[in-house]
Amino acid sequence: MRSVDIGAVAAESLPDVSGMTFDNALSRKERISQFLQTVKNPYCFCIGGVGVKIEFAESGPSLQDKLTDFLLRQRSGL
């Protein structure tokens, strides 16, 4: 799944997750399962009409850390 060439994929063919919400009453495992059922490929999806491909470095920071940093920057207007 991670070998998909995002440049060769039409954004409109990917599931758009921009309006996706998560039910915090569900367990973490259930929320992950729900996300995977929706997007099919967790490495490629669409956000607001833009195709997105996620890649991770083996020795890099966790996704949770990066998302937290991103949300804090958004909140502060950076």
PDB file with one MODEL, atoms N, CA, C and O in Angstrom:
MODEL        1
ATOM      1  N   MET A   1       0.809  -1.202   0.000  1.00  0.00           N
ATOM      2  CA  MET A   1       0.000   0.000   0.000  1.00  0.00           C
ATOM      3  C   MET A   1       0.850   1.262   0.000  1.00  0.00           C
ATOM      4  O   MET A   1       0.461   2.270  -0.590  1.00  0.00           O
ATOM      5  N   ARG A   2       1.992   1.218   0.648  1.00  0.00           N
ATOM      6  CA  ARG A   2       2.809   2.422   0.738  1.00  0.00           C
ATOM      7  C   ARG A   2       3.582   2.712  -0.533  1.00  0.00           C
ATOM      8  O   ARG A   2       4.171   3.786  -0.659  1.00  0.00           O
ATOM      9  N   SER A   3       3.596   1.782  -1.480  1.00  0.00           N
ATOM     10  CA  SER A   3       4.355   1.988  -2.713  1.00  0.00           C
ATOM     11  C   SER A   3       3.575   2.751  -3.783  1.00  0.00           C
ATOM     12  O   SER A   3       4.076   2.926  -4.894  1.00  0.00           O
ATOM     13  N   VAL A   4       2.378   3.201  -3.478  1.00  0.00           N
ATOM     14  CA  VAL A   4       1.552   3.937  -4.433  1.00  0.00           C
ATOM     15  C   VAL A   4       2.241   5.239  -4.826  1.00  0.00           C
ATOM     16  O   VAL A   4       2.753   5.962  -3.971  1.00  0.00           O
ATOM     17  N   ASP A   5       2.250   5.532  -6.129  1.00  0.00           N
ATOM     18  CA  ASP A   5       2.787   6.807  -6.625  1.00  0.00           C
ATOM     19  C   ASP A   5       1.648   7.825  -6.592  1.00  0.00           C
ATOM     20  O   ASP A   5       0.756   7.788  -7.440  1.00  0.00           O
ATOM     21  N   ILE A   6       1.675   8.724  -5.625  1.00  0.00           N
ATOM     22  CA  ILE A   6       0.580   9.687  -5.437  1.00  0.00           C
ATOM     23  C   ILE A   6       0.416  10.588  -6.652  1.00  0.00           C
ATOM     24  O   ILE A   6      -0.684  11.077  -6.909  1.00  0.00           O
ATOM     25  N   GLY A   7       1.486  10.816  -7.401  1.00  0.00           N
ATOM     26  CA  GLY A   7       1.390  11.636  -8.602  1.00  0.00           C
ATOM     27  C   GLY A   7       0.623  10.971  -9.721  1.00  0.00           C
ATOM     28  O   GLY A   7       0.152  11.640 -10.640  1.00  0.00           O
ATOM     29  N   ALA A   8       0.493   9.650  -9.648  1.00  0.00           N
ATOM     30  CA  ALA A   8      -0.212   8.901 -10.686  1.00  0.00           C
ATOM     31  C   ALA A   8      -1.661   8.618 -10.307  1.00  0.00           C
ATOM     32  O   ALA A   8      -2.391   7.987 -11.072  1.00  0.00           O
ATOM     33  N   VAL A   9      -2.078   9.075  -9.142  1.00  0.00           N
ATOM     34  CA  VAL A   9      -3.433   8.809  -8.659  1.00  0.00           C
ATOM     35  C   VAL A   9      -4.259  10.082  -8.731  1.00  0.00           C
ATOM     36  O   VAL A   9      -3.821  11.135  -8.265  1.00  0.00           O
ATOM     37  N   ALA A  10      -5.435   9.996  -9.303  1.00  0.00           N
ATOM     38  CA  ALA A  10      -6.341  11.148  -9.343  1.00  0.00           C
ATOM     39  C   ALA A  10      -6.897  11.390  -7.942  1.00  0.00           C
ATOM     40  O   ALA A  10      -7.436  10.476  -7.319  1.00  0.00           O
ATOM     41  N   ALA A  11      -6.766  12.611  -7.452  1.00  0.00           N
ATOM     42  CA  ALA A  11      -7.224  12.943  -6.096  1.00  0.00           C
ATOM     43  C   ALA A  11      -8.683  12.578  -5.887  1.00  0.00           C
ATOM     44  O   ALA A  11      -9.061  12.138  -4.801  1.00  0.00           O
ATOM     45  N   GLU A  12      -9.515  12.757  -6.920  1.00  0.00           N
ATOM     46  CA  GLU A  12     -10.940  12.460  -6.762  1.00  0.00           C
ATOM     47  C   GLU A  12     -11.227  10.966  -6.616  1.00  0.00           C
ATOM     48  O   GLU A  12     -12.339  10.587  -6.249  1.00  0.00           O
ATOM     49  N   SER A  13     -10.245  10.118  -6.898  1.00  0.00           N
ATOM     50  CA  SER A  13     -10.447   8.677  -6.728  1.00  0.00           C
ATOM     51  C   SER A  13     -10.107   8.217  -5.308  1.00  0.00           C
ATOM     52  O   SER A  13     -10.380   7.075  -4.937  1.00  0.00           O
ATOM     53  N   LEU A  14      -9.515   9.109  -4.522  1.00  0.00           N
ATOM     54  CA  LEU A  14      -9.144   8.778  -3.147  1.00  0.00           C
ATOM     55  C   LEU A  14     -10.246   9.202  -2.184  1.00  0.00           C
ATOM     56  O   LEU A  14     -10.936  10.188  -2.439  1.00  0.00           O
ATOM     57  N   PRO A  15     -10.423   8.475  -1.081  1.00  0.00           N
ATOM     58  CA  PRO A  15     -11.425   8.890  -0.095  1.00  0.00           C
ATOM     59  C   PRO A  15     -11.017  10.207   0.558  1.00  0.00           C
ATOM     60  O   PRO A  15      -9.862  10.379   0.947  1.00  0.00           O
ATOM     61  N   ASP A  16     -11.965  11.136   0.679  1.00  0.00           N
ATOM     62  CA  ASP A  16     -11.698  12.446   1.281  1.00  0.00           C
ATOM     63  C   ASP A  16     -11.971  12.362   2.786  1.00  0.00           C
ATOM     64  O   ASP A  16     -13.095  12.084   3.204  1.00  0.00           O
ATOM     65  N   VAL A  17     -10.948  12.599   3.583  1.00  0.00           N
ATOM     66  CA  VAL A  17     -11.080  12.497   5.037  1.00  0.00           C
ATOM     67  C   VAL A  17     -11.223  13.855   5.713  1.00  0.00           C
ATOM     68  O   VAL A  17     -11.204  13.929   6.942  1.00  0.00           O
ATOM     69  N   SER A  18     -11.366  14.928   4.944  1.00  0.00           N
ATOM     70  CA  SER A  18     -11.409  16.263   5.541  1.00  0.00           C
ATOM     71  C   SER A  18     -12.589  16.457   6.486  1.00  0.00           C
ATOM     72  O   SER A  18     -12.495  17.262   7.412  1.00  0.00           O
ATOM     73  N   GLY A  19     -13.674  15.760   6.288  1.00  0.00           N
ATOM     74  CA  GLY A  19     -14.827  15.900   7.177  1.00  0.00           C
ATOM     75  C   GLY A  19     -14.971  14.756   8.162  1.00  0.00           C
ATOM     76  O   GLY A  19     -15.971  14.668   8.875  1.00  0.00           O
ATOM     77  N   MET A  20     -13.984  13.886   8.205  1.00  0.00           N
ATOM     78  CA  MET A  20     -14.061  12.710   9.066  1.00  0.00           C
ATOM     79  C   MET A  20     -13.981  13.112  10.530  1.00  0.00           C
ATOM     80  O   MET A  20     -13.155  13.938  10.920  1.00  0.00           O
ATOM     81  N   THR A  21     -14.841  12.523  11.320  1.00  0.00           N
ATOM     82  CA  THR A  21     -14.802  12.734  12.762  1.00  0.00           C
ATOM     83  C   THR A  21     -14.599  11.382  13.445  1.00  0.00           C
ATOM     84  O   THR A  21     -14.874  10.329  12.869  1.00  0.00           O
ATOM     85  N   PHE A  22     -14.119  11.435  14.660  1.00  0.00           N
ATOM     86  CA  PHE A  22     -13.869  10.213  15.411  1.00  0.00           C
ATOM     87  C   PHE A  22     -14.700  10.220  16.679  1.00  0.00           C
ATOM     88  O   PHE A  22     -14.801  11.234  17.371  1.00  0.00           O
ATOM     89  N   ASP A  23     -15.288   9.084  16.970  1.00  0.00           N
ATOM     90  CA  ASP A  23     -16.101   8.921  18.165  1.00  0.00           C
ATOM     91  C   ASP A  23     -15.190   8.524  19.318  1.00  0.00           C
ATOM     92  O   ASP A  23     -14.717   7.389  19.372  1.00  0.00           O
ATOM     93  N   ASN A  24     -14.944   9.443  20.236  1.00  0.00           N
ATOM     94  CA  ASN A  24     -14.047   9.175  21.354  1.00  0.00           C
ATOM     95  C   ASN A  24     -14.612   8.171  22.349  1.00  0.00           C
ATOM     96  O   ASN A  24     -13.904   7.726  23.253  1.00  0.00           O
ATOM     97  N   ALA A  25     -15.885   7.811  22.189  1.00  0.00           N
ATOM     98  CA  ALA A  25     -16.456   6.775  23.047  1.00  0.00           C
ATOM     99  C   ALA A  25     -15.952   5.393  22.622  1.00  0.00           C
ATOM    100  O   ALA A  25     -15.999   4.441  23.401  1.00  0.00           O
ATOM    101  N   LEU A  26     -15.468   5.293  21.373  1.00  0.00           N
ATOM    102  CA  LEU A  26     -14.911   4.033  20.895  1.00  0.00           C
ATOM    103  C   LEU A  26     -13.485   3.869  21.399  1.00  0.00           C
ATOM    104  O   LEU A  26     -12.806   4.847  21.712  1.00  0.00           O
ATOM    105  N   SER A  27     -13.047   2.630  21.473  1.00  0.00           N
ATOM    106  CA  SER A  27     -11.668   2.381  21.877  1.00  0.00           C
ATOM    107  C   SER A  27     -10.727   2.828  20.758  1.00  0.00           C
ATOM    108  O   SER A  27     -11.152   3.034  19.622  1.00  0.00           O
ATOM    109  N   ARG A  28      -9.465   2.971  21.090  1.00  0.00           N
ATOM    110  CA  ARG A  28      -8.463   3.366  20.088  1.00  0.00           C
ATOM    111  C   ARG A  28      -8.458   2.366  18.938  1.00  0.00           C
ATOM    112  O   ARG A  28      -8.408   2.756  17.772  1.00  0.00           O
ATOM    113  N   LYS A  29      -8.508   1.102  19.258  1.00  0.00           N
ATOM    114  CA  LYS A  29      -8.512   0.047  18.237  1.00  0.00           C
ATOM    115  C   LYS A  29      -9.727   0.175  17.314  1.00  0.00           C
ATOM    116  O   LYS A  29      -9.606  -0.007  16.102  1.00  0.00           O
ATOM    117  N   GLU A  30     -10.886   0.483  17.877  1.00  0.00           N
ATOM    118  CA  GLU A  30     -12.100   0.647  17.079  1.00  0.00           C
ATOM    119  C   GLU A  30     -12.017   1.882  16.183  1.00  0.00           C
ATOM    120  O   GLU A  30     -12.476   1.852  15.041  1.00  0.00           O
ATOM    121  N   ARG A  31     -11.434   2.969  16.697  1.00  0.00           N
ATOM    122  CA  ARG A  31     -11.271   4.184  15.881  1.00  0.00           C
ATOM    123  C   ARG A  31     -10.317   3.935  14.722  1.00  0.00           C
ATOM    124  O   ARG A  31     -10.563   4.389  13.605  1.00  0.00           O
ATOM    125  N   ILE A  32      -9.234   3.221  14.981  1.00  0.00           N
ATOM    126  CA  ILE A  32      -8.292   2.883  13.913  1.00  0.00           C
ATOM    127  C   ILE A  32      -8.973   2.001  12.876  1.00  0.00           C
ATOM    128  O   ILE A  32      -8.818   2.214  11.673  1.00  0.00           O
ATOM    129  N   SER A  33      -9.711   1.030  13.334  1.00  0.00           N
ATOM    130  CA  SER A  33     -10.437   0.141  12.419  1.00  0.00           C
ATOM    131  C   SER A  33     -11.421   0.921  11.556  1.00  0.00           C
ATOM    132  O   SER A  33     -11.527   0.674  10.355  1.00  0.00           O
ATOM    133  N   GLN A  34     -12.133   1.852  12.156  1.00  0.00           N
ATOM    134  CA  GLN A  34     -13.093   2.682  11.425  1.00  0.00           C
ATOM    135  C   GLN A  34     -12.376   3.514  10.359  1.00  0.00           C
ATOM    136  O   GLN A  34     -12.855   3.623   9.230  1.00  0.00           O
ATOM    137  N   PHE A  35     -11.233   4.098  10.717  1.00  0.00           N
ATOM    138  CA  PHE A  35     -10.451   4.879   9.761  1.00  0.00           C
ATOM    139  C   PHE A  35     -10.001   4.008   8.594  1.00  0.00           C
ATOM    140  O   PHE A  35     -10.130   4.402   7.435  1.00  0.00           O
ATOM    141  N   LEU A  36      -9.474   2.830   8.897  1.00  0.00           N
ATOM    142  CA  LEU A  36      -8.988   1.931   7.842  1.00  0.00           C
ATOM    143  C   LEU A  36     -10.118   1.455   6.932  1.00  0.00           C
ATOM    144  O   LEU A  36      -9.916   1.288   5.729  1.00  0.00           O
ATOM    145  N   GLN A  37     -11.288   1.240   7.488  1.00  0.00           N
ATOM    146  CA  GLN A  37     -12.432   0.847   6.663  1.00  0.00           C
ATOM    147  C   GLN A  37     -12.831   1.964   5.715  1.00  0.00           C
ATOM    148  O   GLN A  37     -13.272   1.703   4.596  1.00  0.00           O
ATOM    149  N   THR A  38     -12.680   3.192   6.151  1.00  0.00           N
ATOM    150  CA  THR A  38     -13.053   4.345   5.329  1.00  0.00           C
ATOM    151  C   THR A  38     -12.027   4.628   4.240  1.00  0.00           C
ATOM    152  O   THR A  38     -12.395   4.813   3.080  1.00  0.00           O
ATOM    153  N   VAL A  39     -10.747   4.666   4.596  1.00  0.00           N
ATOM    154  CA  VAL A  39      -9.726   5.080   3.634  1.00  0.00           C
ATOM    155  C   VAL A  39      -9.151   3.937   2.812  1.00  0.00           C
ATOM    156  O   VAL A  39      -8.600   4.170   1.736  1.00  0.00           O
ATOM    157  N   LYS A  40      -9.269   2.713   3.294  1.00  0.00           N
ATOM    158  CA  LYS A  40      -8.732   1.520   2.616  1.00  0.00           C
ATOM    159  C   LYS A  40      -7.204   1.498   2.623  1.00  0.00           C
ATOM    160  O   LYS A  40      -6.613   0.484   2.996  1.00  0.00           O
ATOM    161  N   ASN A  41      -6.556   2.577   2.226  1.00  0.00           N
ATOM    162  CA  ASN A  41      -5.105   2.647   2.208  1.00  0.00           C
ATOM    163  C   ASN A  41      -4.687   3.796   3.132  1.00  0.00           C
ATOM    164  O   ASN A  41      -4.871   4.961   2.780  1.00  0.00           O
ATOM    165  N   PRO A  42      -4.124   3.485   4.312  1.00  0.00           N
ATOM    166  CA  PRO A  42      -3.788   4.550   5.263  1.00  0.00           C
ATOM    167  C   PRO A  42      -2.642   5.448   4.807  1.00  0.00           C
ATOM    168  O   PRO A  42      -2.378   6.471   5.438  1.00  0.00           O
ATOM    169  N   TYR A  43      -1.964   5.087   3.733  1.00  0.00           N
ATOM    170  CA  TYR A  43      -0.847   5.892   3.236  1.00  0.00           C
ATOM    171  C   TYR A  43      -1.291   6.930   2.203  1.00  0.00           C
ATOM    172  O   TYR A  43      -0.586   7.914   1.977  1.00  0.00           O
ATOM    173  N   CYS A  44      -2.446   6.722   1.578  1.00  0.00           N
ATOM    174  CA  CYS A  44      -2.919   7.643   0.527  1.00  0.00           C
ATOM    175  C   CYS A  44      -4.398   7.947   0.722  1.00  0.00           C
ATOM    176  O   CYS A  44      -5.229   7.044   0.817  1.00  0.00           O
ATOM    177  N   PHE A  45      -4.706   9.235   0.780  1.00  0.00           N
ATOM    178  CA  PHE A  45      -6.094   9.674   0.873  1.00  0.00           C
ATOM    179  C   PHE A  45      -6.153  11.117   0.396  1.00  0.00           C
ATOM    180  O   PHE A  45      -5.143  11.680  -0.024  1.00  0.00           O
ATOM    181  N   CYS A  46      -7.302  11.695   0.461  1.00  0.00           N
ATOM    182  CA  CYS A  46      -7.519  13.047  -0.038  1.00  0.00           C
ATOM    183  C   CYS A  46      -7.999  13.927   1.113  1.00  0.00           C
ATOM    184  O   CYS A  46      -8.770  13.490   1.967  1.00  0.00           O
ATOM    185  N   ILE A  47      -7.533  15.166   1.120  1.00  0.00           N
ATOM    186  CA  ILE A  47      -8.026  16.150   2.090  1.00  0.00           C
ATOM    187  C   ILE A  47      -8.396  17.394   1.306  1.00  0.00           C
ATOM    188  O   ILE A  47      -7.526  18.091   0.783  1.00  0.00           O
ATOM    189  N   GLY A  48      -9.695  17.672   1.227  1.00  0.00           N
ATOM    190  CA  GLY A  48     -10.166  18.858   0.531  1.00  0.00           C
ATOM    191  C   GLY A  48      -9.750  18.927  -0.925  1.00  0.00           C
ATOM    192  O   GLY A  48      -9.425  20.006  -1.420  1.00  0.00           O
ATOM    193  N   GLY A  49      -9.751  17.805  -1.619  1.00  0.00           N
ATOM    194  CA  GLY A  49      -9.423  17.786  -3.038  1.00  0.00           C
ATOM    195  C   GLY A  49      -7.944  17.631  -3.352  1.00  0.00           C
ATOM    196  O   GLY A  49      -7.554  17.633  -4.520  1.00  0.00           O
ATOM    197  N   VAL A  50      -7.116  17.497  -2.321  1.00  0.00           N
ATOM    198  CA  VAL A  50      -5.676  17.346  -2.520  1.00  0.00           C
ATOM    199  C   VAL A  50      -5.263  15.936  -2.111  1.00  0.00           C
ATOM    200  O   VAL A  50      -5.534  15.503  -0.992  1.00  0.00           O
ATOM    201  N   GLY A  51      -4.610  15.228  -3.019  1.00  0.00           N
ATOM    202  CA  GLY A  51      -4.109  13.898  -2.708  1.00  0.00           C
ATOM    203  C   GLY A  51      -2.959  13.989  -1.722  1.00  0.00           C
ATOM    204  O   GLY A  51      -2.074  14.833  -1.866  1.00  0.00           O
ATOM    205  N   VAL A  52      -2.972  13.119  -0.721  1.00  0.00           N
ATOM    206  CA  VAL A  52      -1.957  13.118   0.324  1.00  0.00           C
ATOM    207  C   VAL A  52      -1.358  11.723   0.431  1.00  0.00           C
ATOM    208  O   VAL A  52      -2.078  10.724   0.439  1.00  0.00           O
ATOM    209  N   LYS A  53      -0.041  11.667   0.513  1.00  0.00           N
ATOM    210  CA  LYS A  53       0.642  10.402   0.762  1.00  0.00           C
ATOM    211  C   LYS A  53       1.498  10.578   2.005  1.00  0.00           C
ATOM    212  O   LYS A  53       2.274  11.528   2.111  1.00  0.00           O
ATOM    213  N   ILE A  54       1.351   9.658   2.935  1.00  0.00           N
ATOM    214  CA  ILE A  54       2.091   9.718   4.187  1.00  0.00           C
ATOM    215  C   ILE A  54       3.220   8.700   4.136  1.00  0.00           C
ATOM    216  O   ILE A  54       3.020   7.548   3.751  1.00  0.00           O
ATOM    217  N   GLU A  55       4.406   9.144   4.531  1.00  0.00           N
ATOM    218  CA  GLU A  55       5.563   8.264   4.632  1.00  0.00           C
ATOM    219  C   GLU A  55       6.196   8.474   6.002  1.00  0.00           C
ATOM    220  O   GLU A  55       6.181   9.580   6.543  1.00  0.00           O
ATOM    221  N   PHE A  56       6.747   7.407   6.550  1.00  0.00           N
ATOM    222  CA  PHE A  56       7.357   7.456   7.871  1.00  0.00           C
ATOM    223  C   PHE A  56       8.788   6.940   7.808  1.00  0.00           C
ATOM    224  O   PHE A  56       9.071   5.959   7.121  1.00  0.00           O
ATOM    225  N   ALA A  57       9.682   7.603   8.523  1.00  0.00           N
ATOM    226  CA  ALA A  57      11.057   7.132   8.666  1.00  0.00           C
ATOM    227  C   ALA A  57      11.106   6.186   9.860  1.00  0.00           C
ATOM    228  O   ALA A  57      10.474   6.438  10.885  1.00  0.00           O
ATOM    229  N   GLU A  58      11.844   5.118   9.727  1.00  0.00           N
ATOM    230  CA  GLU A  58      11.948   4.143  10.814  1.00  0.00           C
ATOM    231  C   GLU A  58      12.447   4.777  12.111  1.00  0.00           C
ATOM    232  O   GLU A  58      11.991   4.417  13.196  1.00  0.00           O
ATOM    233  N   SER A  59      13.378   5.716  11.999  1.00  0.00           N
ATOM    234  CA  SER A  59      13.975   6.310  13.197  1.00  0.00           C
ATOM    235  C   SER A  59      13.378   7.678  13.534  1.00  0.00           C
ATOM    236  O   SER A  59      13.895   8.379  14.404  1.00  0.00           O
ATOM    237  N   GLY A  60      12.306   8.059  12.858  1.00  0.00           N
ATOM    238  CA  GLY A  60      11.717   9.374  13.061  1.00  0.00           C
ATOM    239  C   GLY A  60      10.794   9.442  14.257  1.00  0.00           C
ATOM    240  O   GLY A  60      10.551   8.435  14.921  1.00  0.00           O
ATOM    241  N   PRO A  61      10.276  10.638  14.533  1.00  0.00           N
ATOM    242  CA  PRO A  61       9.339  10.814  15.647  1.00  0.00           C
ATOM    243  C   PRO A  61       8.016  10.124  15.345  1.00  0.00           C
ATOM    244  O   PRO A  61       7.710   9.810  14.195  1.00  0.00           O
ATOM    245  N   SER A  62       7.247   9.896  16.386  1.00  0.00           N
ATOM    246  CA  SER A  62       5.965   9.203  16.217  1.00  0.00           C
ATOM    247  C   SER A  62       4.959  10.109  15.504  1.00  0.00           C
ATOM    248  O   SER A  62       5.083  11.333  15.534  1.00  0.00           O
ATOM    249  N   LEU A  63       3.983   9.505  14.876  1.00  0.00           N
ATOM    250  CA  LEU A  63       2.917  10.254  14.215  1.00  0.00           C
ATOM    251  C   LEU A  63       2.179  11.121  15.229  1.00  0.00           C
ATOM    252  O   LEU A  63       1.834  12.266  14.939  1.00  0.00           O
ATOM    253  N   GLN A  64       1.941  10.580  16.404  1.00  0.00           N
ATOM    254  CA  GLN A  64       1.240  11.348  17.438  1.00  0.00           C
ATOM    255  C   GLN A  64       2.015  12.619  17.789  1.00  0.00           C
ATOM    256  O   GLN A  64       1.418  13.686  17.934  1.00  0.00           O
ATOM    257  N   ASP A  65       3.340  12.514  17.925  1.00  0.00           N
ATOM    258  CA  ASP A  65       4.154  13.699  18.228  1.00  0.00           C
ATOM    259  C   ASP A  65       4.068  14.730  17.111  1.00  0.00           C
ATOM    260  O   ASP A  65       3.924  15.922  17.382  1.00  0.00           O
ATOM    261  N   LYS A  66       4.153  14.289  15.863  1.00  0.00           N
ATOM    262  CA  LYS A  66       4.103  15.212  14.732  1.00  0.00           C
ATOM    263  C   LYS A  66       2.731  15.865  14.604  1.00  0.00           C
ATOM    264  O   LYS A  66       2.642  17.060  14.321  1.00  0.00           O
ATOM    265  N   LEU A  67       1.664  15.100  14.808  1.00  0.00           N
ATOM    266  CA  LEU A  67       0.320  15.677  14.741  1.00  0.00           C
ATOM    267  C   LEU A  67       0.105  16.682  15.872  1.00  0.00           C
ATOM    268  O   LEU A  67      -0.510  17.728  15.666  1.00  0.00           O
ATOM    269  N   THR A  68       0.603  16.369  17.046  1.00  0.00           N
ATOM    270  CA  THR A  68       0.493  17.302  18.172  1.00  0.00           C
ATOM    271  C   THR A  68       1.217  18.600  17.848  1.00  0.00           C
ATOM    272  O   THR A  68       0.680  19.686  18.072  1.00  0.00           O
ATOM    273  N   ASP A  69       2.439  18.493  17.320  1.00  0.00           N
ATOM    274  CA  ASP A  69       3.193  19.692  16.924  1.00  0.00           C
ATOM    275  C   ASP A  69       2.429  20.506  15.891  1.00  0.00           C
ATOM    276  O   ASP A  69       2.342  21.730  15.993  1.00  0.00           O
ATOM    277  N   PHE A  70       1.877  19.823  14.898  1.00  0.00           N
ATOM    278  CA  PHE A  70       1.127  20.491  13.840  1.00  0.00           C
ATOM    279  C   PHE A  70      -0.081  21.235  14.410  1.00  0.00           C
ATOM    280  O   PHE A  70      -0.310  22.399  14.081  1.00  0.00           O
ATOM    281  N   LEU A  71      -0.840  20.571  15.251  1.00  0.00           N
ATOM    282  CA  LEU A  71      -2.042  21.193  15.810  1.00  0.00           C
ATOM    283  C   LEU A  71      -1.689  22.383  16.700  1.00  0.00           C
ATOM    284  O   LEU A  71      -2.409  23.381  16.713  1.00  0.00           O
ATOM    285  N   LEU A  72      -0.603  22.284  17.432  1.00  0.00           N
ATOM    286  CA  LEU A  72      -0.179  23.418  18.260  1.00  0.00           C
ATOM    287  C   LEU A  72       0.234  24.603  17.394  1.00  0.00           C
ATOM    288  O   LEU A  72      -0.059  25.752  17.726  1.00  0.00           O
ATOM    289  N   ARG A  73       0.913  24.323  16.283  1.00  0.00           N
ATOM    290  CA  ARG A  73       1.300  25.411  15.366  1.00  0.00           C
ATOM    291  C   ARG A  73       0.051  26.045  14.737  1.00  0.00           C
ATOM    292  O   ARG A  73      -0.023  27.267  14.602  1.00  0.00           O
ATOM    293  N   GLN A  74      -0.913  25.230  14.360  1.00  0.00           N
ATOM    294  CA  GLN A  74      -2.148  25.757  13.763  1.00  0.00           C
ATOM    295  C   GLN A  74      -2.877  26.646  14.769  1.00  0.00           C
ATOM    296  O   GLN A  74      -3.381  27.715  14.425  1.00  0.00           O
ATOM    297  N   ARG A  75      -2.920  26.193  15.985  1.00  0.00           N
ATOM    298  CA  ARG A  75      -3.622  26.932  17.035  1.00  0.00           C
ATOM    299  C   ARG A  75      -2.963  28.293  17.299  1.00  0.00           C
ATOM    300  O   ARG A  75      -3.644  29.280  17.576  1.00  0.00           O
ATOM    301  N   SER A  76      -1.630  28.326  17.208  1.00  0.00           N
ATOM    302  CA  SER A  76      -0.920  29.577  17.480  1.00  0.00           C
ATOM    303  C   SER A  76      -0.817  30.470  16.246  1.00  0.00           C
ATOM    304  O   SER A  76      -0.311  31.590  16.327  1.00  0.00           O
ATOM    305  N   GLY A  77      -1.297  29.974  15.105  1.00  0.00           N
ATOM    306  CA  GLY A  77      -1.305  30.793  13.899  1.00  0.00           C
ATOM    307  C   GLY A  77      -0.018  30.746  13.097  1.00  0.00           C
ATOM    308  O   GLY A  77       0.174  31.573  12.205  1.00  0.00           O
ATOM    309  N   LEU A  78       0.863  29.811  13.384  1.00  0.00           N
ATOM    310  CA  LEU A  78       2.127  29.708  12.637  1.00  0.00           C
ATOM    311  C   LEU A  78       1.950  28.903  11.385  1.00  0.00           C
ATOM    312  O   LEU A  78       2.906  28.712  10.633  1.00  0.00           O
TER     313      LEU A  78
ENDMDL
END
